[in-house]
Amino acid sequence: MPFDPAKPASSTNASSAEMRAQLNALHTDIQSRALQSTLNSSIATTAVNPAGIQTFAELNITFVDANDQQLAAKIDELIMAVRRP
């Protein structure tokens, strides 16, 4: 029995068999959506891992102006945040 969000109907007595069937159907639906292999294949088709982009720190680039150095540090943080392990 597929999950039916209309069950149990309002103001009706709930049957344990009906509730069990609903919960089992919901569990099956969730499991079919959350397969690890599906997740892995979805991730594999996303943008290429930006591991090849070097940070300013990795390139040993520093700036004299403090504001420029802060900006470079924030860019480095962004690069590190989007890298996948």
C-alpha positions, 0 to 999 in steps of 0.5 A: 500500500503506498503512503496516503497523506489523507489517512487517517481521516480527521475525526475518525478512529485510527486503526493500528493496521492502517497506521502500521501500513502508513508508517511502513509505506512512509519508511519504504518511500524514505529509504528509496529516496535516501540510498547512499549510492543515489547520493554518491552519484548525484554528488559525482555529477556536481561541479568539479571539486575545486581542489586544484584552486590554490589559496593565497596562503598556499601560494605564499602571497601576502599583501601590504595593505591590511584590507587586501590581506583580509580580503585574501584571507576571506577568499581563502576561507571560501576556497577551503569551504567548497573543497570536498575531502 
